[in-house]
Amino acid sequence: MRHPDDAVLRRLVHEPAGVADTDREHVTACPQCLDGLAIVAGRPHPGGAPTVPGADRRDARSAPRTRGGDPLWRRPAVAVTAFAVVLAGAGAAAANDWLPIFRTEEVVPLEVGADDLVDLPDLSAYGDVVVTQDGDVEAVQDAATAAARTGLEIPEPTTLPRGVTGEPAVQVGGEVEATFTFSAERAARAAADAGETLPPTPAGLDGSQVRMVAGPGVALTWSHPSGAPSLVVARAVAPTASSSGVSFETVRDHVLSLPGVPEDLAAQLRAFPADGSTLPLPVPADRATSSTVDVGGVPATVVETHDRSMAAVVQVEDGVVTVVAGPLGADEVLAVLRDLR
């Protein structure tokens, strides 16, 4: 994982509630970042007096050392201050009654049958689903505009596969946010209507909320003269979820026990890590195969149809998911992904 930059370290000091838990966890475990945090904590607030010239992240790598050669973070006063800053951010997040329960760190194939996803239960029968941001998608003029709108590094390949030509159409999508509030009463009624009986509702689940967030994102699409896409390269902030106090494992296991969830699908999902770090990638087993490869030291999942008419590769790094897909071979989409790095 890349080290958080100075802007993140400053937020840990001055606006701790605005720092992602993944960054906070990284800083607590990284001596280099604790050195940087100690330096940043000693500077004036950006809105106040000017900062020390040249005191950027390069200073953190050559941070002042004690007489014995130990880095700054090993000095008790600095260590306590740095950890207090990090924990203050965690406390601020807890004060908002939201517990992070899911963060996408990897994508793992999920084999599905033809009807597995069609027959899944409608969550609205088990509680209220409220979409607060719908991630409106719109065309923009160019990659620079997309970068400004999303804050993402735009995935522009320097070399295109054979047969892919011209300039891409560029689209951006905003953040998507939805909150699900579980109702034990509605769940029992829905199960009864289906002639099923639900297992007991876990303590704390009734009335609890799960908030899911993904995006923003950008997609670059090259097309044939006929208008059919010949290559799509997309990047987005990967999905995360937080709850009003219920753990990821509690939510997952109960949802998988709902009537209508195929047993083989539930078994696969229960086998995923319980730490809420794995995003399932549905793969229709009767039409495609999947495999995992290493691209730049980071795992990537390749999906290719049995007739090899289409392929896609998905990779997650530092909370950002990148997808390359099109009517191409697996080696071609992998070549594009490697070109992006």
GIRA-V761950 format. One record per residue. RES is the residue in one letter. OMEGA is omega as a letter, one per 20 degrees, with the letter a starting at -180 (NA if undefined). BURIAL is # if it has 9 or more other ideal C-beta (glycine too) atoms within 8 Angstrom, else .. Layout:
BEGIN
RES | OMEGA | BURIAL
RES | OMEGA | BURIAL
END
This chain:
BEGIN
M | r | .
R | r | .
H | r | #
P | a | #
D | a | .
D | a | #
A | r | .
V | r | #
L | r | #
R | r | #
R | r | #
L | a | #
V | a | #
H | a | .
E | a | .
P | a | #
A | a | #
G | a | .
V | r | #
A | a | .
D | r | #
T | r | #
D | a | #
R | r | #
E | r | .
H | a | #
V | a | #
T | a | #
A | a | .
C | r | #
P | a | .
Q | a | #
C | r | #
L | r | #
D | r | #
G | r | #
L | r | #
A | r | #
I | a | #
V | a | #
A | r | #
G | r | .
R | r | #
P | r | .
H | a | .
P | a | .
G | a | .
G | a | .
A | a | .
P | r | .
T | a | .
V | a | .
P | r | .
G | a | .
A | a | .
D | a | .
R | r | #
R | r | .
D | a | #
A | a | #
R | r | .
S | a | .
A | r | #
P | a | .
R | r | .
T | a | #
R | a | .
G | r | .
G | r | .
D | r | .
P | a | #
L | a | #
W | r | #
R | r | #
R | a | #
P | a | .
A | a | .
V | a | #
A | a | #
V | a | .
T | a | #
A | r | #
F | r | #
A | r | .
V | a | #
V | a | #
L | r | .
A | r | #
G | r | #
A | r | #
G | r | #
A | r | #
A | r | #
A | a | .
A | r | .
N | r | .
D | r | .
W | a | #
L | r | #
P | a | #
I | a | #
F | r | #
R | a | #
T | r | #
E | r | .
E | r | #
V | a | #
V | r | #
P | r | #
L | a | #
E | a | .
V | r | #
G | a | #
A | a | .
D | a | .
D | a | #
L | r | .
V | a | .
D | a | .
L | a | .
P | r | #
D | a | .
L | a | .
S | r | .
A | a | .
Y | r | #
G | a | #
D | r | .
V | a | #
V | r | .
V | a | .
T | r | .
Q | a | .
D | r | .
G | a | #
D | r | .
V | r | .
E | r | .
A | r | .
V | a | #
Q | a | .
D | a | .
A | r | #
A | r | .
T | r | #
A | r | #
A | r | #
A | a | .
R | a | #
T | a | #
G | a | .
L | r | #
E | a | .
I | a | #
P | a | #
E | r | .
P | r | #
T | r | .
T | a | .
L | r | .
P | r | #
R | r | .
G | r | .
V | a | #
T | r | .
G | a | .
E | a | .
P | r | #
A | a | .
V | r | #
Q | r | #
V | r | #
G | r | #
G | r | #
E | r | #
V | r | #
E | r | #
A | r | #
T | r | #
F | r | #
T | a | #
F | r | #
S | r | #
A | a | #
E | r | .
R | r | #
A | r | #
A | r | #
R | r | .
A | r | #
A | r | #
A | r | #
D | r | .
A | a | .
G | a | .
E | r | .
T | a | .
L | r | #
P | r | .
P | r | .
T | r | #
P | r | #
A | r | .
G | a | .
L | a | #
D | a | #
G | r | .
S | a | #
Q | r | #
V | a | #
R | a | #
M | a | #
V | r | #
A | a | #
G | j | #
P | a | #
G | r | #
V | r | #
A | r | #
L | a | #
T | r | #
W | a | #
S | r | #
H | r | .
P | r | .
S | a | .
G | r | .
A | r | .
P | r | #
S | r | #
L | r | #
V | r | #
V | a | #
A | r | #
R | a | #
A | r | #
V | a | #
A | a | #
P | r | #
T | r | #
A | r | #
S | a | #
S | r | #
S | r | #
G | a | .
V | a | #
S | r | .
F | a | #
E | r | .
T | a | #
V | a | #
R | a | #
D | a | #
H | r | #
V | a | .
L | r | #
S | a | #
L | r | #
P | r | #
G | r | .
V | a | #
P | a | .
E | a | .
D | r | .
L | r | #
A | a | #
A | r | .
Q | a | #
L | r | #
R | a | #
A | r | .
F | r | #
P | a | .
A | a | .
D | r | .
G | a | #
S | a | #
T | r | #
L | r | #
P | r | #
L | a | #
P | r | .
V | r | #
P | a | #
A | a | .
D | a | .
R | a | .
A | r | #
T | r | .
S | r | #
S | r | .
T | r | .
V | r | #
D | r | .
V | a | #
G | r | .
G | a | .
V | a | #
P | r | #
A | a | #
T | r | #
V | r | #
V | a | #
E | r | #
T | a | #
H | a | .
D | r | .
R | r | #
S | a | .
M | r | #
A | r | #
A | r | #
V | a | #
V | r | #
Q | r | #
V | r | #
E | r | .
D | r | .
G | r | #
V | a | #
V | r | #
T | a | #
V | r | #
V | a | #
A | r | #
G | r | #
P | a | .
L | r | #
G | a | .
A | a | #
D | a | .
E | r | #
V | r | #
L | r | #
A | r | #
V | r | #
L | r | #
R | a | #
D | a | #
L | a | #
R | NA | .
END
